[in-house]
Amino acid sequence: MSTSHHRSARARRPENSRSFPFLALIGALVLALGGCGLAGGSASGERTISIVATDSPPYHDPLEIARQQLEAQGWQLDVRYVTDIVQPNHAVSSGEADFNFFQHGAYLQTFNRDNGTDVVPLFYVVGSPAGVYSTRYDDISQLPDGARIALPVDPANNGRALHLLAQAGRLKLRDGAQVVTTSQRDIVDNPHRYSFVEVDQQTLTQTLPDVDAGFLFSRQAIEIGLDVEDSALLREQDVDAVPYRIVVGGRPDEVGSEKARALQAALQSPPVRDFFKRFYGDWAPLPWTEDPQAQLGQWWKDGGR
């Protein structure tokens, strides 16, 4: 079971009172003030943005920066952090949360397809390149026959590691195999007899010491102290590939909404840019001027290649 926590609390209303005439008078005043737009409850709700995010780096810092940016403009940012990759889209789809911040576009597209949801990629935050890493070997040529390699179990990422291995000539995939749908079933030649351990993407870092090599997002490699470029056995060359850019997701009715525009401005602010430059280095891709709905829609139409 995943864990989550809220960062805001709501005051409870008093349950009992015998001063009925007094309460009636107060109720009338509240209604009158509400008609003038002064009632605190509705105004507060309208100025609250709720978002579900992954409880791991580098998601906390941008949201804390965004919180400060939003508070200066009269918004309250209500963040709930979770430790799985299923809750956030269901929370948005059901209306439990306004937005989520945890996934790249390829994962979102495949999740919608597989779960019948219609979460929309509202805007990009940062690219999410990945690679194959090892705590035992320094070069892909050292990986022995029969090596155990950890892969993320979700379809949108499972094929990324397999394609990296295929591009390096370590195995062969079926002709025409698409990255986001590739699985072990698409391996047509495995001369090194690699075996694959499929795990939840959130546990890839914990699994790495127990296998010969494993797929990691760059953020995960940084989190456990690996040098993204020097420590990778294999690394995606396109660090800003459209399908693997992290997006903020929301319901279709949030496209262009005041909340979405406020959140986008906060998460694409100079302090957030500075944070990502510190976290990732100079290669951090920040595709803030591009349209994820158009780009991902075309990518999906083209077969997810």
BALOBA-1460 file (C-alpha; in Angstrom, 3 decimals):
// residues 305
<rec num="1" residu="m" x="0.000" y="0.000" z="0.000"/>
<rec num="2" residu="s" x="1.287" y="3.423" z="-0.820"/>
<rec num="3" residu="t" x="1.613" y="6.222" z="1.632"/>
<rec num="4" residu="s" x="0.641" y="9.822" z="1.290"/>
<rec num="5" residu="h" x="0.390" y="12.933" z="3.340"/>
<rec num="6" residu="h" x="-1.261" y="16.305" z="3.137"/>
<rec num="7" residu="r" x="0.401" y="19.608" z="3.844"/>
<rec num="8" residu="s" x="-2.676" y="21.566" z="4.651"/>
<rec num="9" residu="a" x="-5.399" y="21.141" z="7.235"/>
<rec num="10" residu="r" x="-8.926" y="22.441" z="7.466"/>
<rec num="11" residu="a" x="-10.526" y="23.771" z="10.615"/>
<rec num="12" residu="r" x="-13.559" y="21.874" z="11.932"/>
<rec num="13" residu="r" x="-16.870" y="23.624" z="12.328"/>
<rec num="14" residu="p" x="-18.465" y="23.586" z="15.803"/>
<rec num="15" residu="e" x="-20.964" y="20.756" z="16.000"/>
<rec num="16" residu="n" x="-23.437" y="21.977" z="18.614"/>
<rec num="17" residu="s" x="-24.993" y="25.253" z="19.597"/>
<rec num="18" residu="r" x="-28.253" y="26.205" z="21.295"/>
<rec num="19" residu="s" x="-28.207" y="29.862" z="20.244"/>
<rec num="20" residu="f" x="-30.567" y="29.265" z="17.319"/>
<rec num="21" residu="p" x="-31.711" y="32.895" z="16.838"/>
<rec num="22" residu="f" x="-28.109" y="34.064" z="16.956"/>
<rec num="23" residu="l" x="-27.037" y="31.410" z="14.444"/>
<rec num="24" residu="a" x="-29.881" y="32.365" z="12.149"/>
<rec num="25" residu="l" x="-28.703" y="35.971" z="12.216"/>
<rec num="26" residu="i" x="-25.118" y="34.913" z="11.494"/>
<rec num="27" residu="g" x="-26.358" y="32.698" z="8.652"/>
<rec num="28" residu="a" x="-28.192" y="35.603" z="7.083"/>
<rec num="29" residu="l" x="-25.108" y="37.788" z="7.330"/>
<rec num="30" residu="v" x="-22.939" y="35.090" z="5.732"/>
<rec num="31" residu="l" x="-25.387" y="34.757" z="2.851"/>
<rec num="32" residu="a" x="-25.395" y="38.495" z="2.357"/>
<rec num="33" residu="l" x="-21.626" y="38.671" z="2.416"/>
<rec num="34" residu="g" x="-21.445" y="35.699" z="0.059"/>
<rec num="35" residu="g" x="-23.503" y="37.629" z="-2.451"/>
<rec num="36" residu="c" x="-20.872" y="40.364" z="-2.313"/>
<rec num="37" residu="g" x="-18.058" y="37.833" z="-2.841"/>
<rec num="38" residu="l" x="-16.759" y="38.127" z="0.716"/>
<rec num="39" residu="a" x="-17.616" y="34.713" z="2.110"/>
<rec num="40" residu="g" x="-14.329" y="33.065" z="3.056"/>
<rec num="41" residu="g" x="-15.219" y="29.420" z="2.299"/>
<rec num="42" residu="s" x="-15.892" y="29.642" z="-1.412"/>
<rec num="43" residu="a" x="-13.213" y="32.221" z="-2.039"/>
<rec num="44" residu="s" x="-10.648" y="30.052" z="-0.274"/>
<rec num="45" residu="g" x="-11.686" y="26.986" z="-2.269"/>
<rec num="46" residu="e" x="-11.428" y="28.842" z="-5.539"/>
<rec num="47" residu="r" x="-7.884" y="29.937" z="-4.687"/>
<rec num="48" residu="t" x="-6.665" y="26.459" z="-3.730"/>
<rec num="49" residu="i" x="-4.738" y="24.281" z="-6.168"/>
<rec num="50" residu="s" x="-4.487" y="20.589" z="-5.274"/>
<rec num="51" residu="i" x="-1.785" y="18.414" z="-6.787"/>
<rec num="52" residu="v" x="-0.550" y="14.833" z="-6.337"/>
<rec num="53" residu="a" x="3.175" y="14.242" z="-6.825"/>
<rec num="54" residu="t" x="5.817" y="11.548" z="-6.506"/>
<rec num="55" residu="d" x="7.430" y="11.416" z="-3.069"/>
<rec num="56" residu="s" x="11.000" y="11.462" z="-4.368"/>
<rec num="57" residu="p" x="13.531" y="13.887" z="-5.850"/>
<rec num="58" residu="p" x="13.376" y="16.091" z="-7.799"/>
<rec num="59" residu="y" x="9.662" y="16.709" z="-7.279"/>
<rec num="60" residu="h" x="9.667" y="18.263" z="-3.814"/>
<rec num="61" residu="d" x="11.829" y="21.297" z="-4.484"/>
<rec num="62" residu="p" x="10.017" y="22.628" z="-7.563"/>
<rec num="63" residu="l" x="6.709" y="22.328" z="-5.740"/>
<rec num="64" residu="e" x="8.014" y="24.153" z="-2.683"/>
<rec num="65" residu="i" x="9.324" y="26.906" z="-4.939"/>
<rec num="66" residu="a" x="5.979" y="26.979" z="-6.736"/>
<rec num="67" residu="r" x="4.172" y="27.168" z="-3.397"/>
<rec num="68" residu="q" x="6.029" y="30.371" z="-2.537"/>
<rec num="69" residu="q" x="5.363" y="31.820" z="-5.979"/>
<rec num="70" residu="l" x="1.667" y="31.015" z="-5.725"/>
<rec num="71" residu="e" x="1.253" y="32.263" z="-2.165"/>
<rec num="72" residu="a" x="2.588" y="35.640" z="-3.265"/>
<rec num="73" residu="q" x="-0.326" y="35.760" z="-5.708"/>
<rec num="74" residu="g" x="-2.953" y="34.688" z="-3.209"/>
<rec num="75" residu="w" x="-3.073" y="30.987" z="-4.076"/>
<rec num="76" residu="q" x="-2.790" y="28.030" z="-1.699"/>
<rec num="77" residu="l" x="-0.986" y="24.956" z="-3.052"/>
<rec num="78" residu="d" x="-2.197" y="21.719" z="-1.457"/>
<rec num="79" residu="v" x="0.348" y="18.971" z="-2.197"/>
<rec num="80" residu="r" x="-0.156" y="15.260" z="-1.562"/>
<rec num="81" residu="y" x="2.892" y="13.064" z="-2.069"/>
<rec num="82" residu="v" x="2.470" y="9.385" z="-2.932"/>
<rec num="83" residu="t" x="4.839" y="6.474" z="-3.442"/>
<rec num="84" residu="d" x="3.207" y="4.737" z="-6.377"/>
<rec num="85" residu="i" x="2.554" y="5.569" z="-10.041"/>
<rec num="86" residu="v" x="-1.121" y="4.593" z="-10.214"/>
<rec num="87" residu="q" x="-2.851" y="6.838" z="-7.667"/>
<rec num="88" residu="p" x="-1.985" y="10.207" z="-9.236"/>
<rec num="89" residu="n" x="-3.875" y="9.705" z="-12.505"/>
<rec num="90" residu="h" x="-6.883" y="8.162" z="-10.790"/>
<rec num="91" residu="a" x="-6.919" y="11.050" z="-8.301"/>
<rec num="92" residu="v" x="-7.060" y="13.584" z="-11.123"/>
<rec num="93" residu="s" x="-9.532" y="11.614" z="-13.221"/>
<rec num="94" residu="s" x="-11.945" y="11.234" z="-10.288"/>
<rec num="95" residu="g" x="-11.706" y="14.898" z="-9.300"/>
<rec num="96" residu="e" x="-9.935" y="14.154" z="-6.022"/>
<rec num="97" residu="a" x="-7.062" y="16.395" z="-7.152"/>
<rec num="98" residu="d" x="-6.754" y="19.150" z="-9.728"/>
<rec num="99" residu="f" x="-3.374" y="18.126" z="-11.126"/>
<rec num="100" residu="n" x="-0.554" y="15.613" z="-10.866"/>
<rec num="101" residu="f" x="3.193" y="15.880" z="-11.319"/>
<rec num="102" residu="f" x="5.055" y="12.585" z="-11.595"/>
<rec num="103" residu="q" x="5.010" y="11.142" z="-15.110"/>
<rec num="104" residu="h" x="6.316" y="11.563" z="-18.611"/>
<rec num="105" residu="g" x="4.083" y="11.806" z="-21.639"/>
<rec num="106" residu="a" x="4.573" y="8.220" z="-22.807"/>
<rec num="107" residu="y" x="3.454" y="6.853" z="-19.447"/>
<rec num="108" residu="l" x="0.419" y="9.155" z="-19.424"/>
<rec num="109" residu="q" x="-0.652" y="8.106" z="-22.913"/>
<rec num="110" residu="t" x="-0.354" y="4.395" z="-22.152"/>
<rec num="111" residu="f" x="-2.095" y="4.821" z="-18.783"/>
<rec num="112" residu="n" x="-5.060" y="6.538" z="-20.429"/>
<rec num="113" residu="r" x="-5.261" y="3.773" z="-23.015"/>
<rec num="114" residu="d" x="-5.088" y="0.960" z="-20.473"/>
<rec num="115" residu="n" x="-7.365" y="2.495" z="-17.822"/>
<rec num="116" residu="g" x="-9.953" y="4.435" z="-19.802"/>
<rec num="117" residu="t" x="-8.938" y="7.756" z="-18.247"/>
<rec num="118" residu="d" x="-8.612" y="11.070" z="-20.054"/>
<rec num="119" residu="v" x="-5.905" y="12.913" z="-18.132"/>
<rec num="120" residu="v" x="-4.417" y="15.648" z="-20.327"/>
<rec num="121" residu="p" x="-0.740" y="16.724" z="-20.468"/>
<rec num="122" residu="l" x="-1.121" y="20.426" z="-19.673"/>
<rec num="123" residu="f" x="2.492" y="21.580" z="-19.819"/>
<rec num="124" residu="y" x="6.064" y="20.320" z="-19.663"/>
<rec num="125" residu="v" x="8.316" y="20.710" z="-16.635"/>
<rec num="126" residu="v" x="11.594" y="18.912" z="-17.424"/>
<rec num="127" residu="g" x="13.008" y="16.137" z="-19.590"/>
<rec num="128" residu="s" x="13.444" y="12.648" z="-18.135"/>
<rec num="129" residu="p" x="16.295" y="10.763" z="-19.845"/>
<rec num="130" residu="a" x="17.367" y="7.345" z="-18.608"/>
<rec num="131" residu="g" x="20.083" y="4.743" z="-18.924"/>
<rec num="132" residu="v" x="21.374" y="1.352" z="-17.860"/>
<rec num="133" residu="y" x="23.579" y="1.469" z="-14.754"/>
<rec num="134" residu="s" x="25.555" y="-0.964" z="-12.645"/>
<rec num="135" residu="t" x="27.259" y="-0.988" z="-9.273"/>
<rec num="136" residu="r" x="29.437" y="-3.935" z="-10.384"/>
<rec num="137" residu="y" x="30.694" y="-3.063" z="-13.857"/>
<rec num="138" residu="d" x="32.109" y="0.051" z="-15.501"/>
<rec num="139" residu="d" x="31.447" y="-0.773" z="-19.144"/>
<rec num="140" residu="i" x="28.745" y="-2.632" z="-21.058"/>
<rec num="141" residu="s" x="31.405" y="-4.957" z="-22.510"/>
<rec num="142" residu="q" x="32.106" y="-6.240" z="-18.984"/>
<rec num="143" residu="l" x="28.524" y="-7.394" z="-18.476"/>
<rec num="144" residu="p" x="28.816" y="-11.203" z="-18.335"/>
<rec num="145" residu="d" x="26.756" y="-13.793" z="-20.144"/>
<rec num="146" residu="g" x="23.737" y="-14.678" z="-18.038"/>
<rec num="147" residu="a" x="23.687" y="-11.257" z="-16.361"/>
<rec num="148" residu="r" x="20.542" y="-10.278" z="-14.486"/>
<rec num="149" residu="i" x="19.172" y="-6.897" z="-15.567"/>
<rec num="150" residu="a" x="16.408" y="-4.985" z="-13.771"/>
<rec num="151" residu="l" x="13.665" y="-3.400" z="-15.873"/>
<rec num="152" residu="p" x="10.684" y="-1.238" z="-14.890"/>
<rec num="153" residu="v" x="7.524" y="-3.307" z="-15.159"/>
<rec num="154" residu="d" x="5.314" y="-0.581" z="-16.658"/>
<rec num="155" residu="p" x="4.998" y="-0.827" z="-20.464"/>
<rec num="156" residu="a" x="5.950" y="2.800" z="-21.141"/>
<rec num="157" residu="n" x="9.430" y="2.245" z="-19.672"/>
<rec num="158" residu="n" x="10.008" y="-1.502" z="-19.980"/>
<rec num="159" residu="g" x="11.052" y="-1.209" z="-23.597"/>
<rec num="160" residu="r" x="13.450" y="1.687" z="-23.061"/>
<rec num="161" residu="a" x="16.109" y="-0.532" z="-21.489"/>
<rec num="162" residu="l" x="15.584" y="-3.266" z="-24.077"/>
<rec num="163" residu="h" x="16.015" y="-0.779" z="-26.914"/>
<rec num="164" residu="l" x="19.201" y="0.567" z="-25.323"/>
<rec num="165" residu="l" x="20.586" y="-2.977" z="-25.169"/>
<rec num="166" residu="a" x="19.532" y="-3.596" z="-28.770"/>
<rec num="167" residu="q" x="21.154" y="-0.371" z="-29.966"/>
<rec num="168" residu="a" x="24.377" y="-1.479" z="-28.270"/>
<rec num="169" residu="g" x="24.232" y="-4.814" z="-30.099"/>
<rec num="170" residu="r" x="23.702" y="-6.827" z="-26.923"/>
<rec num="171" residu="l" x="20.423" y="-8.367" z="-28.113"/>
<rec num="172" residu="k" x="18.052" y="-8.160" z="-31.075"/>
<rec num="173" residu="l" x="14.420" y="-7.065" z="-31.103"/>
<rec num="174" residu="r" x="11.619" y="-7.822" z="-33.512"/>
<rec num="175" residu="d" x="11.621" y="-5.513" z="-36.528"/>
<rec num="176" residu="g" x="9.285" y="-2.577" z="-35.996"/>
<rec num="177" residu="a" x="9.105" y="-2.990" z="-32.208"/>
<rec num="178" residu="q" x="7.954" y="0.322" z="-30.717"/>
<rec num="179" residu="v" x="9.671" y="1.551" z="-27.583"/>
<rec num="180" residu="v" x="6.543" y="2.039" z="-25.476"/>
<rec num="181" residu="t" x="5.094" y="-1.372" z="-26.356"/>
<rec num="182" residu="t" x="8.301" y="-3.416" z="-26.425"/>
<rec num="183" residu="s" x="8.587" y="-6.230" z="-23.894"/>
<rec num="184" residu="q" x="10.637" y="-9.384" z="-23.479"/>
<rec num="185" residu="r" x="8.311" y="-11.047" z="-25.985"/>
<rec num="186" residu="d" x="9.896" y="-8.870" z="-28.692"/>
<rec num="187" residu="i" x="13.398" y="-10.252" z="-28.117"/>
<rec num="188" residu="v" x="14.288" y="-12.450" z="-31.095"/>
<rec num="189" residu="d" x="17.945" y="-13.034" z="-30.228"/>
<rec num="190" residu="n" x="19.572" y="-12.957" z="-26.782"/>
<rec num="191" residu="p" x="23.119" y="-14.218" z="-27.436"/>
<rec num="192" residu="h" x="24.355" y="-13.248" z="-23.970"/>
<rec num="193" residu="r" x="21.470" y="-15.074" z="-22.281"/>
<rec num="194" residu="y" x="20.518" y="-12.070" z="-20.175"/>
<rec num="195" residu="s" x="17.700" y="-12.618" z="-17.722"/>
<rec num="196" residu="f" x="15.407" y="-9.761" z="-16.784"/>
<rec num="197" residu="v" x="13.922" y="-8.839" z="-13.413"/>
<rec num="198" residu="e" x="10.853" y="-6.626" z="-13.735"/>
<rec num="199" residu="v" x="10.149" y="-4.345" z="-10.773"/>
<rec num="200" residu="d" x="8.104" y="-1.261" z="-10.012"/>
<rec num="201" residu="q" x="9.955" y="1.801" z="-11.267"/>
<rec num="202" residu="q" x="9.918" y="3.288" z="-7.765"/>
<rec num="203" residu="t" x="12.075" y="0.391" z="-6.488"/>
<rec num="204" residu="l" x="14.693" y="0.405" z="-9.252"/>
<rec num="205" residu="t" x="17.335" y="2.033" z="-7.051"/>
<rec num="206" residu="q" x="16.813" y="-0.507" z="-4.255"/>
<rec num="207" residu="t" x="17.026" y="-3.359" z="-6.748"/>
<rec num="208" residu="l" x="20.240" y="-2.218" z="-8.464"/>
<rec num="209" residu="p" x="22.725" y="-3.639" z="-5.879"/>
<rec num="210" residu="d" x="21.107" y="-7.082" z="-6.222"/>
<rec num="211" residu="v" x="21.434" y="-7.355" z="-10.013"/>
<rec num="212" residu="d" x="24.249" y="-6.984" z="-12.522"/>
<rec num="213" residu="a" x="22.719" y="-3.926" z="-14.169"/>
<rec num="214" residu="g" x="19.467" y="-2.027" z="-14.192"/>
<rec num="215" residu="f" x="17.469" y="0.684" z="-15.860"/>
<rec num="216" residu="l" x="17.398" y="3.993" z="-13.980"/>
<rec num="217" residu="f" x="15.954" y="7.398" z="-14.707"/>
<rec num="218" residu="s" x="18.658" y="10.047" z="-14.520"/>
<rec num="219" residu="r" x="16.976" y="11.512" z="-11.439"/>
<rec num="220" residu="q" x="17.285" y="8.132" z="-9.703"/>
<rec num="221" residu="a" x="20.952" y="7.795" z="-10.603"/>
<rec num="222" residu="i" x="21.597" y="11.236" z="-9.123"/>
<rec num="223" residu="e" x="19.572" y="10.342" z="-6.036"/>
<rec num="224" residu="i" x="21.896" y="7.430" z="-5.191"/>
<rec num="225" residu="g" x="25.061" y="9.369" z="-5.957"/>
<rec num="226" residu="l" x="25.909" y="8.110" z="-9.448"/>
<rec num="227" residu="d" x="27.310" y="10.390" z="-12.115"/>
<rec num="228" residu="v" x="24.667" y="10.408" z="-14.834"/>
<rec num="229" residu="e" x="27.120" y="10.450" z="-17.726"/>
<rec num="230" residu="d" x="30.211" y="8.673" z="-16.420"/>
<rec num="231" residu="s" x="28.451" y="5.899" z="-14.491"/>
<rec num="232" residu="a" x="26.029" y="4.788" z="-17.210"/>
<rec num="233" residu="l" x="26.760" y="1.588" z="-19.121"/>
<rec num="234" residu="l" x="24.262" y="2.825" z="-21.705"/>
<rec num="235" residu="r" x="22.510" y="6.174" z="-21.863"/>
<rec num="236" residu="e" x="19.796" y="7.611" z="-24.057"/>
<rec num="237" residu="q" x="21.428" y="10.059" z="-26.432"/>
<rec num="238" residu="d" x="18.369" y="12.257" z="-26.823"/>
<rec num="239" residu="v" x="18.046" y="13.774" z="-23.349"/>
<rec num="240" residu="d" x="14.991" y="15.760" z="-24.458"/>
<rec num="241" residu="a" x="12.918" y="13.125" z="-26.270"/>
<rec num="242" residu="v" x="9.303" y="14.319" z="-26.468"/>
<rec num="243" residu="p" x="7.644" y="11.195" z="-24.995"/>
<rec num="244" residu="y" x="9.884" y="11.246" z="-21.921"/>
<rec num="245" residu="r" x="9.389" y="14.837" z="-20.858"/>
<rec num="246" residu="i" x="7.755" y="15.180" z="-17.438"/>
<rec num="247" residu="v" x="4.320" y="16.763" z="-17.706"/>
<rec num="248" residu="v" x="1.742" y="18.173" z="-15.331"/>
<rec num="249" residu="g" x="-1.500" y="16.310" z="-15.921"/>
<rec num="250" residu="g" x="-5.046" y="17.523" z="-15.409"/>
<rec num="251" residu="r" x="-8.605" y="16.932" z="-16.544"/>
<rec num="252" residu="p" x="-9.681" y="18.296" z="-19.940"/>
<rec num="253" residu="d" x="-11.669" y="21.087" z="-18.280"/>
<rec num="254" residu="e" x="-8.439" y="22.419" z="-16.739"/>
<rec num="255" residu="v" x="-6.892" y="23.213" z="-20.129"/>
<rec num="256" residu="g" x="-6.291" y="26.967" z="-20.078"/>
<rec num="257" residu="s" x="-7.949" y="27.377" z="-16.668"/>
<rec num="258" residu="e" x="-6.831" y="30.064" z="-14.226"/>
<rec num="259" residu="k" x="-5.483" y="27.381" z="-11.885"/>
<rec num="260" residu="a" x="-3.511" y="25.697" z="-14.650"/>
<rec num="261" residu="r" x="-2.041" y="28.976" z="-15.849"/>
<rec num="262" residu="a" x="-1.038" y="29.975" z="-12.318"/>
<rec num="263" residu="l" x="0.588" y="26.597" z="-11.651"/>
<rec num="264" residu="q" x="2.405" y="26.635" z="-14.981"/>
<rec num="265" residu="a" x="3.826" y="30.091" z="-14.333"/>
<rec num="266" residu="a" x="5.047" y="28.952" z="-10.907"/>
<rec num="267" residu="l" x="6.619" y="25.682" z="-12.108"/>
<rec num="268" residu="q" x="8.244" y="27.408" z="-15.071"/>
<rec num="269" residu="s" x="9.660" y="30.308" z="-13.072"/>
<rec num="270" residu="p" x="13.353" y="31.317" z="-12.946"/>
<rec num="271" residu="p" x="13.880" y="29.818" z="-9.449"/>
<rec num="272" residu="v" x="12.626" y="26.438" z="-10.714"/>
<rec num="273" residu="r" x="14.925" y="26.694" z="-13.733"/>
<rec num="274" residu="d" x="17.833" y="27.382" z="-11.389"/>
<rec num="275" residu="f" x="16.940" y="24.355" z="-9.280"/>
<rec num="276" residu="f" x="16.929" y="21.988" z="-12.251"/>
<rec num="277" residu="k" x="20.251" y="23.376" z="-13.450"/>
<rec num="278" residu="r" x="21.728" y="22.593" z="-10.034"/>
<rec num="279" residu="f" x="20.111" y="19.156" z="-9.851"/>
<rec num="280" residu="y" x="20.802" y="17.892" z="-13.371"/>
<rec num="281" residu="g" x="23.577" y="20.151" z="-14.600"/>
<rec num="282" residu="d" x="23.810" y="22.172" z="-17.765"/>
<rec num="283" residu="w" x="22.163" y="19.468" z="-19.885"/>
<rec num="284" residu="a" x="18.819" y="19.711" z="-18.047"/>
<rec num="285" residu="p" x="16.146" y="19.989" z="-20.768"/>
<rec num="286" residu="l" x="13.424" y="22.558" z="-20.028"/>
<rec num="287" residu="p" x="10.997" y="22.551" z="-23.002"/>
<rec num="288" residu="w" x="8.717" y="25.187" z="-21.511"/>
<rec num="289" residu="t" x="7.680" y="26.909" z="-24.732"/>
<rec num="290" residu="e" x="6.418" y="23.737" z="-26.421"/>
<rec num="291" residu="d" x="2.913" y="22.247" z="-26.498"/>
<rec num="292" residu="p" x="2.679" y="18.724" z="-25.043"/>
<rec num="293" residu="q" x="-0.880" y="18.135" z="-26.235"/>
<rec num="294" residu="a" x="0.041" y="18.727" z="-29.865"/>
<rec num="295" residu="q" x="3.402" y="16.960" z="-29.707"/>
<rec num="296" residu="l" x="2.291" y="13.906" z="-27.743"/>
<rec num="297" residu="g" x="-0.890" y="13.651" z="-29.762"/>
<rec num="298" residu="q" x="1.122" y="13.498" z="-32.980"/>
<rec num="299" residu="w" x="3.639" y="11.095" z="-31.454"/>
<rec num="300" residu="w" x="0.811" y="8.765" z="-30.399"/>
<rec num="301" residu="k" x="-0.830" y="9.040" z="-33.832"/>
<rec num="302" residu="d" x="2.478" y="8.058" z="-35.405"/>
<rec num="303" residu="g" x="2.469" y="4.854" z="-33.409"/>
<rec num="304" residu="g" x="4.473" y="5.927" z="-30.371"/>
<rec num="305" residu="r" x="7.827" y="5.681" z="-32.123"/>
